[in-house]
Amino acid sequence: MASGILAQLAGEWRGDETIATTRWGQGGDATAHVTSVLQLNGRLLVQDYREEREGKTALLVHAVFVAEPDHDQYSLYWFDSYGFVPGTPAPGVWDGERLTFVRSSPRGQTRHIYAFDGDDTVTLRLESSFDGGVKWEPVMSGRYVRVK
């Protein structure tokens, strides 16, 4: 049985993003292209993401979202062209309004906050913490519209 939240993320999406200047790079505007496919009876969502800046690919991501057996619990496996390889999955929770994950690595923590605006629009905010989650710095905000 497909997870309702994962099913909502399935499809093809396009969106505009605002990237903050961080220790990882220069900020600016970007365009995202996202393809997300449900697999294994809806328990997994496999997502491929491509960020373009000034007409050139700037970031590629392959992500796997897992609906855990516990109600409203999820996991995220995130691989990106910056070289991030997950040691463990990021735990996530659906609170009825937002799907939130916190990835941890030796580089710090990154919080992903997905929120839905109807069936065909989703927003994503990424924030980083380098002090164990005491302070969070903006990394990226995006708004995506379903195109398929």
Chimera marker file (.cmm) of the C-alpha trace (Angstrom):
<marker_set name="trace">
<marker id="1" x="0.000" y="0.000" z="0.000" r="1" g="1" b="0" radius="0.5"/>
<marker id="2" x="1.423" y="3.360" z="-1.032" r="1" g="1" b="0" radius="0.5"/>
<marker id="3" x="2.265" y="5.888" z="1.645" r="1" g="1" b="0" radius="0.5"/>
<marker id="4" x="0.064" y="8.940" z="1.106" r="1" g="1" b="0" radius="0.5"/>
<marker id="5" x="2.919" y="11.403" z="1.606" r="1" g="1" b="0" radius="0.5"/>
<marker id="6" x="5.304" y="9.532" z="-0.667" r="1" g="1" b="0" radius="0.5"/>
<marker id="7" x="2.555" y="9.256" z="-3.284" r="1" g="1" b="0" radius="0.5"/>
<marker id="8" x="2.088" y="13.035" z="-3.099" r="1" g="1" b="0" radius="0.5"/>
<marker id="9" x="5.783" y="13.514" z="-3.950" r="1" g="1" b="0" radius="0.5"/>
<marker id="10" x="5.644" y="11.127" z="-6.930" r="1" g="1" b="0" radius="0.5"/>
<marker id="11" x="5.752" y="12.653" z="-10.406" r="1" g="1" b="0" radius="0.5"/>
<marker id="12" x="7.740" y="15.189" z="-12.368" r="1" g="1" b="0" radius="0.5"/>
<marker id="13" x="8.317" y="18.612" z="-10.854" r="1" g="1" b="0" radius="0.5"/>
<marker id="14" x="9.915" y="21.900" z="-11.900" r="1" g="1" b="0" radius="0.5"/>
<marker id="15" x="10.728" y="24.743" z="-9.582" r="1" g="1" b="0" radius="0.5"/>
<marker id="16" x="12.539" y="27.929" z="-8.782" r="1" g="1" b="0" radius="0.5"/>
<marker id="17" x="15.038" y="27.960" z="-5.947" r="1" g="1" b="0" radius="0.5"/>
<marker id="18" x="16.910" y="30.546" z="-3.944" r="1" g="1" b="0" radius="0.5"/>
<marker id="19" x="20.312" y="29.312" z="-2.799" r="1" g="1" b="0" radius="0.5"/>
<marker id="20" x="21.976" y="30.985" z="0.190" r="1" g="1" b="0" radius="0.5"/>
<marker id="21" x="25.684" y="31.741" z="0.213" r="1" g="1" b="0" radius="0.5"/>
<marker id="22" x="27.171" y="29.160" z="2.575" r="1" g="1" b="0" radius="0.5"/>
<marker id="23" x="30.502" y="27.582" z="3.376" r="1" g="1" b="0" radius="0.5"/>
<marker id="24" x="29.698" y="25.171" z="0.508" r="1" g="1" b="0" radius="0.5"/>
<marker id="25" x="29.360" y="27.815" z="-2.202" r="1" g="1" b="0" radius="0.5"/>
<marker id="26" x="27.996" y="31.024" z="-3.671" r="1" g="1" b="0" radius="0.5"/>
<marker id="27" x="24.301" y="31.805" z="-3.427" r="1" g="1" b="0" radius="0.5"/>
<marker id="28" x="21.928" y="32.753" z="-6.219" r="1" g="1" b="0" radius="0.5"/>
<marker id="29" x="18.894" y="31.614" z="-8.153" r="1" g="1" b="0" radius="0.5"/>
<marker id="30" x="18.460" y="28.126" z="-9.566" r="1" g="1" b="0" radius="0.5"/>
<marker id="31" x="15.944" y="25.996" z="-11.423" r="1" g="1" b="0" radius="0.5"/>
<marker id="32" x="15.240" y="22.427" z="-10.337" r="1" g="1" b="0" radius="0.5"/>
<marker id="33" x="14.028" y="19.423" z="-12.309" r="1" g="1" b="0" radius="0.5"/>
<marker id="34" x="12.803" y="16.546" z="-10.150" r="1" g="1" b="0" radius="0.5"/>
<marker id="35" x="11.538" y="13.087" z="-11.100" r="1" g="1" b="0" radius="0.5"/>
<marker id="36" x="10.141" y="10.911" z="-8.300" r="1" g="1" b="0" radius="0.5"/>
<marker id="37" x="8.893" y="7.343" z="-8.771" r="1" g="1" b="0" radius="0.5"/>
<marker id="38" x="7.097" y="5.104" z="-6.278" r="1" g="1" b="0" radius="0.5"/>
<marker id="39" x="8.520" y="1.596" z="-5.992" r="1" g="1" b="0" radius="0.5"/>
<marker id="40" x="8.004" y="-1.556" z="-3.917" r="1" g="1" b="0" radius="0.5"/>
<marker id="41" x="4.257" y="-1.107" z="-3.523" r="1" g="1" b="0" radius="0.5"/>
<marker id="42" x="4.678" y="2.535" z="-2.540" r="1" g="1" b="0" radius="0.5"/>
<marker id="43" x="7.019" y="1.935" z="0.412" r="1" g="1" b="0" radius="0.5"/>
<marker id="44" x="9.897" y="3.625" z="-1.462" r="1" g="1" b="0" radius="0.5"/>
<marker id="45" x="10.120" y="6.806" z="-3.468" r="1" g="1" b="0" radius="0.5"/>
<marker id="46" x="13.189" y="7.114" z="-5.693" r="1" g="1" b="0" radius="0.5"/>
<marker id="47" x="13.977" y="10.698" z="-6.634" r="1" g="1" b="0" radius="0.5"/>
<marker id="48" x="16.393" y="12.176" z="-9.161" r="1" g="1" b="0" radius="0.5"/>
<marker id="49" x="17.048" y="15.893" z="-8.845" r="1" g="1" b="0" radius="0.5"/>
<marker id="50" x="18.966" y="18.251" z="-11.110" r="1" g="1" b="0" radius="0.5"/>
<marker id="51" x="19.716" y="21.847" z="-10.189" r="1" g="1" b="0" radius="0.5"/>
<marker id="52" x="20.599" y="24.305" z="-12.953" r="1" g="1" b="0" radius="0.5"/>
<marker id="53" x="22.297" y="27.638" z="-12.446" r="1" g="1" b="0" radius="0.5"/>
<marker id="54" x="22.826" y="29.967" z="-15.394" r="1" g="1" b="0" radius="0.5"/>
<marker id="55" x="21.794" y="27.151" z="-17.760" r="1" g="1" b="0" radius="0.5"/>
<marker id="56" x="24.354" y="24.650" z="-16.428" r="1" g="1" b="0" radius="0.5"/>
<marker id="57" x="23.934" y="21.665" z="-14.129" r="1" g="1" b="0" radius="0.5"/>
<marker id="58" x="25.176" y="22.669" z="-10.681" r="1" g="1" b="0" radius="0.5"/>
<marker id="59" x="24.019" y="19.765" z="-8.478" r="1" g="1" b="0" radius="0.5"/>
<marker id="60" x="22.732" y="16.235" z="-9.007" r="1" g="1" b="0" radius="0.5"/>
<marker id="61" x="20.981" y="14.226" z="-6.283" r="1" g="1" b="0" radius="0.5"/>
<marker id="62" x="19.720" y="10.671" z="-6.088" r="1" g="1" b="0" radius="0.5"/>
<marker id="63" x="17.496" y="10.238" z="-3.032" r="1" g="1" b="0" radius="0.5"/>
<marker id="64" x="15.536" y="7.305" z="-1.660" r="1" g="1" b="0" radius="0.5"/>
<marker id="65" x="12.628" y="7.970" z="0.713" r="1" g="1" b="0" radius="0.5"/>
<marker id="66" x="11.364" y="5.029" z="2.780" r="1" g="1" b="0" radius="0.5"/>
<marker id="67" x="8.005" y="4.749" z="4.544" r="1" g="1" b="0" radius="0.5"/>
<marker id="68" x="8.863" y="2.971" z="7.801" r="1" g="1" b="0" radius="0.5"/>
<marker id="69" x="6.511" y="0.472" z="9.464" r="1" g="1" b="0" radius="0.5"/>
<marker id="70" x="5.870" y="2.901" z="12.348" r="1" g="1" b="0" radius="0.5"/>
<marker id="71" x="3.091" y="5.377" z="11.594" r="1" g="1" b="0" radius="0.5"/>
<marker id="72" x="4.308" y="8.703" z="10.154" r="1" g="1" b="0" radius="0.5"/>
<marker id="73" x="8.005" y="7.680" z="10.363" r="1" g="1" b="0" radius="0.5"/>
<marker id="74" x="10.256" y="7.923" z="7.285" r="1" g="1" b="0" radius="0.5"/>
<marker id="75" x="13.903" y="7.573" z="6.290" r="1" g="1" b="0" radius="0.5"/>
<marker id="76" x="15.898" y="9.424" z="3.640" r="1" g="1" b="0" radius="0.5"/>
<marker id="77" x="19.030" y="8.206" z="1.866" r="1" g="1" b="0" radius="0.5"/>
<marker id="78" x="20.704" y="11.147" z="0.065" r="1" g="1" b="0" radius="0.5"/>
<marker id="79" x="23.524" y="10.916" z="-2.483" r="1" g="1" b="0" radius="0.5"/>
<marker id="80" x="24.761" y="14.069" z="-4.240" r="1" g="1" b="0" radius="0.5"/>
<marker id="81" x="27.341" y="15.221" z="-6.742" r="1" g="1" b="0" radius="0.5"/>
<marker id="82" x="29.101" y="17.178" z="-3.974" r="1" g="1" b="0" radius="0.5"/>
<marker id="83" x="30.204" y="13.765" z="-2.690" r="1" g="1" b="0" radius="0.5"/>
<marker id="84" x="27.772" y="13.211" z="0.176" r="1" g="1" b="0" radius="0.5"/>
<marker id="85" x="27.234" y="9.496" z="0.830" r="1" g="1" b="0" radius="0.5"/>
<marker id="86" x="24.994" y="8.635" z="3.780" r="1" g="1" b="0" radius="0.5"/>
<marker id="87" x="26.505" y="6.595" z="6.604" r="1" g="1" b="0" radius="0.5"/>
<marker id="88" x="23.003" y="6.085" z="7.972" r="1" g="1" b="0" radius="0.5"/>
<marker id="89" x="19.599" y="7.190" z="6.730" r="1" g="1" b="0" radius="0.5"/>
<marker id="90" x="18.164" y="10.501" z="7.889" r="1" g="1" b="0" radius="0.5"/>
<marker id="91" x="15.172" y="9.939" z="10.164" r="1" g="1" b="0" radius="0.5"/>
<marker id="92" x="12.009" y="11.773" z="9.218" r="1" g="1" b="0" radius="0.5"/>
<marker id="93" x="8.543" y="12.430" z="10.500" r="1" g="1" b="0" radius="0.5"/>
<marker id="94" x="5.261" y="13.596" z="8.993" r="1" g="1" b="0" radius="0.5"/>
<marker id="95" x="3.481" y="15.929" z="11.446" r="1" g="1" b="0" radius="0.5"/>
<marker id="96" x="0.316" y="16.359" z="9.393" r="1" g="1" b="0" radius="0.5"/>
<marker id="97" x="1.630" y="19.488" z="7.660" r="1" g="1" b="0" radius="0.5"/>
<marker id="98" x="5.332" y="18.940" z="6.976" r="1" g="1" b="0" radius="0.5"/>
<marker id="99" x="7.659" y="16.051" z="6.208" r="1" g="1" b="0" radius="0.5"/>
<marker id="100" x="10.942" y="16.809" z="7.986" r="1" g="1" b="0" radius="0.5"/>
<marker id="101" x="14.260" y="14.949" z="7.842" r="1" g="1" b="0" radius="0.5"/>
<marker id="102" x="17.555" y="15.718" z="9.578" r="1" g="1" b="0" radius="0.5"/>
<marker id="103" x="20.683" y="14.322" z="7.897" r="1" g="1" b="0" radius="0.5"/>
<marker id="104" x="23.814" y="14.059" z="10.051" r="1" g="1" b="0" radius="0.5"/>
<marker id="105" x="27.409" y="13.637" z="8.945" r="1" g="1" b="0" radius="0.5"/>
<marker id="106" x="30.888" y="14.784" z="9.924" r="1" g="1" b="0" radius="0.5"/>
<marker id="107" x="30.051" y="17.967" z="7.902" r="1" g="1" b="0" radius="0.5"/>
<marker id="108" x="27.209" y="18.866" z="10.280" r="1" g="1" b="0" radius="0.5"/>
<marker id="109" x="23.441" y="18.485" z="10.001" r="1" g="1" b="0" radius="0.5"/>
<marker id="110" x="21.044" y="19.364" z="7.207" r="1" g="1" b="0" radius="0.5"/>
<marker id="111" x="17.322" y="19.689" z="7.821" r="1" g="1" b="0" radius="0.5"/>
<marker id="112" x="14.913" y="19.100" z="4.900" r="1" g="1" b="0" radius="0.5"/>
<marker id="113" x="11.393" y="20.489" z="5.367" r="1" g="1" b="0" radius="0.5"/>
<marker id="114" x="8.805" y="19.552" z="2.727" r="1" g="1" b="0" radius="0.5"/>
<marker id="115" x="5.369" y="21.203" z="2.803" r="1" g="1" b="0" radius="0.5"/>
<marker id="116" x="2.453" y="20.815" z="0.403" r="1" g="1" b="0" radius="0.5"/>
<marker id="117" x="0.288" y="23.553" z="-1.079" r="1" g="1" b="0" radius="0.5"/>
<marker id="118" x="-2.496" y="21.501" z="-2.660" r="1" g="1" b="0" radius="0.5"/>
<marker id="119" x="-1.811" y="18.447" z="-4.822" r="1" g="1" b="0" radius="0.5"/>
<marker id="120" x="0.456" y="20.058" z="-7.382" r="1" g="1" b="0" radius="0.5"/>
<marker id="121" x="2.778" y="22.364" z="-5.420" r="1" g="1" b="0" radius="0.5"/>
<marker id="122" x="5.417" y="21.509" z="-2.846" r="1" g="1" b="0" radius="0.5"/>
<marker id="123" x="7.976" y="23.668" z="-1.073" r="1" g="1" b="0" radius="0.5"/>
<marker id="124" x="11.334" y="22.565" z="0.269" r="1" g="1" b="0" radius="0.5"/>
<marker id="125" x="13.549" y="24.397" z="2.715" r="1" g="1" b="0" radius="0.5"/>
<marker id="126" x="17.068" y="23.184" z="3.529" r="1" g="1" b="0" radius="0.5"/>
<marker id="127" x="18.910" y="24.435" z="6.601" r="1" g="1" b="0" radius="0.5"/>
<marker id="128" x="22.306" y="23.481" z="8.050" r="1" g="1" b="0" radius="0.5"/>
<marker id="129" x="23.566" y="23.340" z="11.611" r="1" g="1" b="0" radius="0.5"/>
<marker id="130" x="27.182" y="23.019" z="12.696" r="1" g="1" b="0" radius="0.5"/>
<marker id="131" x="26.537" y="23.039" z="16.448" r="1" g="1" b="0" radius="0.5"/>
<marker id="132" x="24.331" y="19.979" z="16.938" r="1" g="1" b="0" radius="0.5"/>
<marker id="133" x="21.072" y="21.676" z="15.980" r="1" g="1" b="0" radius="0.5"/>
<marker id="134" x="21.267" y="24.700" z="18.285" r="1" g="1" b="0" radius="0.5"/>
<marker id="135" x="21.373" y="27.221" z="15.400" r="1" g="1" b="0" radius="0.5"/>
<marker id="136" x="20.193" y="26.636" z="11.837" r="1" g="1" b="0" radius="0.5"/>
<marker id="137" x="21.442" y="28.530" z="8.769" r="1" g="1" b="0" radius="0.5"/>
<marker id="138" x="19.451" y="28.777" z="5.521" r="1" g="1" b="0" radius="0.5"/>
<marker id="139" x="20.823" y="26.766" z="2.598" r="1" g="1" b="0" radius="0.5"/>
<marker id="140" x="18.036" y="26.706" z="0.015" r="1" g="1" b="0" radius="0.5"/>
<marker id="141" x="14.339" y="27.366" z="-0.443" r="1" g="1" b="0" radius="0.5"/>
<marker id="142" x="12.367" y="26.144" z="-3.418" r="1" g="1" b="0" radius="0.5"/>
<marker id="143" x="8.835" y="25.988" z="-4.748" r="1" g="1" b="0" radius="0.5"/>
<marker id="144" x="8.012" y="23.184" z="-7.180" r="1" g="1" b="0" radius="0.5"/>
<marker id="145" x="5.036" y="22.628" z="-9.443" r="1" g="1" b="0" radius="0.5"/>
<marker id="146" x="3.991" y="19.220" z="-10.750" r="1" g="1" b="0" radius="0.5"/>
<marker id="147" x="4.380" y="19.011" z="-14.526" r="1" g="1" b="0" radius="0.5"/>
<marker id="148" x="3.340" y="15.328" z="-14.826" r="1" g="1" b="0" radius="0.5"/>
<link id1="1" id2="2" r="1" g="1" b="0" radius="0.2"/>
<link id1="2" id2="3" r="1" g="1" b="0" radius="0.2"/>
<link id1="3" id2="4" r="1" g="1" b="0" radius="0.2"/>
<link id1="4" id2="5" r="1" g="1" b="0" radius="0.2"/>
<link id1="5" id2="6" r="1" g="1" b="0" radius="0.2"/>
<link id1="6" id2="7" r="1" g="1" b="0" radius="0.2"/>
<link id1="7" id2="8" r="1" g="1" b="0" radius="0.2"/>
<link id1="8" id2="9" r="1" g="1" b="0" radius="0.2"/>
<link id1="9" id2="10" r="1" g="1" b="0" radius="0.2"/>
<link id1="10" id2="11" r="1" g="1" b="0" radius="0.2"/>
<link id1="11" id2="12" r="1" g="1" b="0" radius="0.2"/>
<link id1="12" id2="13" r="1" g="1" b="0" radius="0.2"/>
<link id1="13" id2="14" r="1" g="1" b="0" radius="0.2"/>
<link id1="14" id2="15" r="1" g="1" b="0" radius="0.2"/>
<link id1="15" id2="16" r="1" g="1" b="0" radius="0.2"/>
<link id1="16" id2="17" r="1" g="1" b="0" radius="0.2"/>
<link id1="17" id2="18" r="1" g="1" b="0" radius="0.2"/>
<link id1="18" id2="19" r="1" g="1" b="0" radius="0.2"/>
<link id1="19" id2="20" r="1" g="1" b="0" radius="0.2"/>
<link id1="20" id2="21" r="1" g="1" b="0" radius="0.2"/>
<link id1="21" id2="22" r="1" g="1" b="0" radius="0.2"/>
<link id1="22" id2="23" r="1" g="1" b="0" radius="0.2"/>
<link id1="23" id2="24" r="1" g="1" b="0" radius="0.2"/>
<link id1="24" id2="25" r="1" g="1" b="0" radius="0.2"/>
<link id1="25" id2="26" r="1" g="1" b="0" radius="0.2"/>
<link id1="26" id2="27" r="1" g="1" b="0" radius="0.2"/>
<link id1="27" id2="28" r="1" g="1" b="0" radius="0.2"/>
<link id1="28" id2="29" r="1" g="1" b="0" radius="0.2"/>
<link id1="29" id2="30" r="1" g="1" b="0" radius="0.2"/>
<link id1="30" id2="31" r="1" g="1" b="0" radius="0.2"/>
<link id1="31" id2="32" r="1" g="1" b="0" radius="0.2"/>
<link id1="32" id2="33" r="1" g="1" b="0" radius="0.2"/>
<link id1="33" id2="34" r="1" g="1" b="0" radius="0.2"/>
<link id1="34" id2="35" r="1" g="1" b="0" radius="0.2"/>
<link id1="35" id2="36" r="1" g="1" b="0" radius="0.2"/>
<link id1="36" id2="37" r="1" g="1" b="0" radius="0.2"/>
<link id1="37" id2="38" r="1" g="1" b="0" radius="0.2"/>
<link id1="38" id2="39" r="1" g="1" b="0" radius="0.2"/>
<link id1="39" id2="40" r="1" g="1" b="0" radius="0.2"/>
<link id1="40" id2="41" r="1" g="1" b="0" radius="0.2"/>
<link id1="41" id2="42" r="1" g="1" b="0" radius="0.2"/>
<link id1="42" id2="43" r="1" g="1" b="0" radius="0.2"/>
<link id1="43" id2="44" r="1" g="1" b="0" radius="0.2"/>
<link id1="44" id2="45" r="1" g="1" b="0" radius="0.2"/>
<link id1="45" id2="46" r="1" g="1" b="0" radius="0.2"/>
<link id1="46" id2="47" r="1" g="1" b="0" radius="0.2"/>
<link id1="47" id2="48" r="1" g="1" b="0" radius="0.2"/>
<link id1="48" id2="49" r="1" g="1" b="0" radius="0.2"/>
<link id1="49" id2="50" r="1" g="1" b="0" radius="0.2"/>
<link id1="50" id2="51" r="1" g="1" b="0" radius="0.2"/>
<link id1="51" id2="52" r="1" g="1" b="0" radius="0.2"/>
<link id1="52" id2="53" r="1" g="1" b="0" radius="0.2"/>
<link id1="53" id2="54" r="1" g="1" b="0" radius="0.2"/>
<link id1="54" id2="55" r="1" g="1" b="0" radius="0.2"/>
<link id1="55" id2="56" r="1" g="1" b="0" radius="0.2"/>
<link id1="56" id2="57" r="1" g="1" b="0" radius="0.2"/>
<link id1="57" id2="58" r="1" g="1" b="0" radius="0.2"/>
<link id1="58" id2="59" r="1" g="1" b="0" radius="0.2"/>
<link id1="59" id2="60" r="1" g="1" b="0" radius="0.2"/>
<link id1="60" id2="61" r="1" g="1" b="0" radius="0.2"/>
<link id1="61" id2="62" r="1" g="1" b="0" radius="0.2"/>
<link id1="62" id2="63" r="1" g="1" b="0" radius="0.2"/>
<link id1="63" id2="64" r="1" g="1" b="0" radius="0.2"/>
<link id1="64" id2="65" r="1" g="1" b="0" radius="0.2"/>
<link id1="65" id2="66" r="1" g="1" b="0" radius="0.2"/>
<link id1="66" id2="67" r="1" g="1" b="0" radius="0.2"/>
<link id1="67" id2="68" r="1" g="1" b="0" radius="0.2"/>
<link id1="68" id2="69" r="1" g="1" b="0" radius="0.2"/>
<link id1="69" id2="70" r="1" g="1" b="0" radius="0.2"/>
<link id1="70" id2="71" r="1" g="1" b="0" radius="0.2"/>
<link id1="71" id2="72" r="1" g="1" b="0" radius="0.2"/>
<link id1="72" id2="73" r="1" g="1" b="0" radius="0.2"/>
<link id1="73" id2="74" r="1" g="1" b="0" radius="0.2"/>
<link id1="74" id2="75" r="1" g="1" b="0" radius="0.2"/>
<link id1="75" id2="76" r="1" g="1" b="0" radius="0.2"/>
<link id1="76" id2="77" r="1" g="1" b="0" radius="0.2"/>
<link id1="77" id2="78" r="1" g="1" b="0" radius="0.2"/>
<link id1="78" id2="79" r="1" g="1" b="0" radius="0.2"/>
<link id1="79" id2="80" r="1" g="1" b="0" radius="0.2"/>
<link id1="80" id2="81" r="1" g="1" b="0" radius="0.2"/>
<link id1="81" id2="82" r="1" g="1" b="0" radius="0.2"/>
<link id1="82" id2="83" r="1" g="1" b="0" radius="0.2"/>
<link id1="83" id2="84" r="1" g="1" b="0" radius="0.2"/>
<link id1="84" id2="85" r="1" g="1" b="0" radius="0.2"/>
<link id1="85" id2="86" r="1" g="1" b="0" radius="0.2"/>
<link id1="86" id2="87" r="1" g="1" b="0" radius="0.2"/>
<link id1="87" id2="88" r="1" g="1" b="0" radius="0.2"/>
<link id1="88" id2="89" r="1" g="1" b="0" radius="0.2"/>
<link id1="89" id2="90" r="1" g="1" b="0" radius="0.2"/>
<link id1="90" id2="91" r="1" g="1" b="0" radius="0.2"/>
<link id1="91" id2="92" r="1" g="1" b="0" radius="0.2"/>
<link id1="92" id2="93" r="1" g="1" b="0" radius="0.2"/>
<link id1="93" id2="94" r="1" g="1" b="0" radius="0.2"/>
<link id1="94" id2="95" r="1" g="1" b="0" radius="0.2"/>
<link id1="95" id2="96" r="1" g="1" b="0" radius="0.2"/>
<link id1="96" id2="97" r="1" g="1" b="0" radius="0.2"/>
<link id1="97" id2="98" r="1" g="1" b="0" radius="0.2"/>
<link id1="98" id2="99" r="1" g="1" b="0" radius="0.2"/>
<link id1="99" id2="100" r="1" g="1" b="0" radius="0.2"/>
<link id1="100" id2="101" r="1" g="1" b="0" radius="0.2"/>
<link id1="101" id2="102" r="1" g="1" b="0" radius="0.2"/>
<link id1="102" id2="103" r="1" g="1" b="0" radius="0.2"/>
<link id1="103" id2="104" r="1" g="1" b="0" radius="0.2"/>
<link id1="104" id2="105" r="1" g="1" b="0" radius="0.2"/>
<link id1="105" id2="106" r="1" g="1" b="0" radius="0.2"/>
<link id1="106" id2="107" r="1" g="1" b="0" radius="0.2"/>
<link id1="107" id2="108" r="1" g="1" b="0" radius="0.2"/>
<link id1="108" id2="109" r="1" g="1" b="0" radius="0.2"/>
<link id1="109" id2="110" r="1" g="1" b="0" radius="0.2"/>
<link id1="110" id2="111" r="1" g="1" b="0" radius="0.2"/>
<link id1="111" id2="112" r="1" g="1" b="0" radius="0.2"/>
<link id1="112" id2="113" r="1" g="1" b="0" radius="0.2"/>
<link id1="113" id2="114" r="1" g="1" b="0" radius="0.2"/>
<link id1="114" id2="115" r="1" g="1" b="0" radius="0.2"/>
<link id1="115" id2="116" r="1" g="1" b="0" radius="0.2"/>
<link id1="116" id2="117" r="1" g="1" b="0" radius="0.2"/>
<link id1="117" id2="118" r="1" g="1" b="0" radius="0.2"/>
<link id1="118" id2="119" r="1" g="1" b="0" radius="0.2"/>
<link id1="119" id2="120" r="1" g="1" b="0" radius="0.2"/>
<link id1="120" id2="121" r="1" g="1" b="0" radius="0.2"/>
<link id1="121" id2="122" r="1" g="1" b="0" radius="0.2"/>
<link id1="122" id2="123" r="1" g="1" b="0" radius="0.2"/>
<link id1="123" id2="124" r="1" g="1" b="0" radius="0.2"/>
<link id1="124" id2="125" r="1" g="1" b="0" radius="0.2"/>
<link id1="125" id2="126" r="1" g="1" b="0" radius="0.2"/>
<link id1="126" id2="127" r="1" g="1" b="0" radius="0.2"/>
<link id1="127" id2="128" r="1" g="1" b="0" radius="0.2"/>
<link id1="128" id2="129" r="1" g="1" b="0" radius="0.2"/>
<link id1="129" id2="130" r="1" g="1" b="0" radius="0.2"/>
<link id1="130" id2="131" r="1" g="1" b="0" radius="0.2"/>
<link id1="131" id2="132" r="1" g="1" b="0" radius="0.2"/>
<link id1="132" id2="133" r="1" g="1" b="0" radius="0.2"/>
<link id1="133" id2="134" r="1" g="1" b="0" radius="0.2"/>
<link id1="134" id2="135" r="1" g="1" b="0" radius="0.2"/>
<link id1="135" id2="136" r="1" g="1" b="0" radius="0.2"/>
<link id1="136" id2="137" r="1" g="1" b="0" radius="0.2"/>
<link id1="137" id2="138" r="1" g="1" b="0" radius="0.2"/>
<link id1="138" id2="139" r="1" g="1" b="0" radius="0.2"/>
<link id1="139" id2="140" r="1" g="1" b="0" radius="0.2"/>
<link id1="140" id2="141" r="1" g="1" b="0" radius="0.2"/>
<link id1="141" id2="142" r="1" g="1" b="0" radius="0.2"/>
<link id1="142" id2="143" r="1" g="1" b="0" radius="0.2"/>
<link id1="143" id2="144" r="1" g="1" b="0" radius="0.2"/>
<link id1="144" id2="145" r="1" g="1" b="0" radius="0.2"/>
<link id1="145" id2="146" r="1" g="1" b="0" radius="0.2"/>
<link id1="146" id2="147" r="1" g="1" b="0" radius="0.2"/>
<link id1="147" id2="148" r="1" g="1" b="0" radius="0.2"/>
</marker_set>
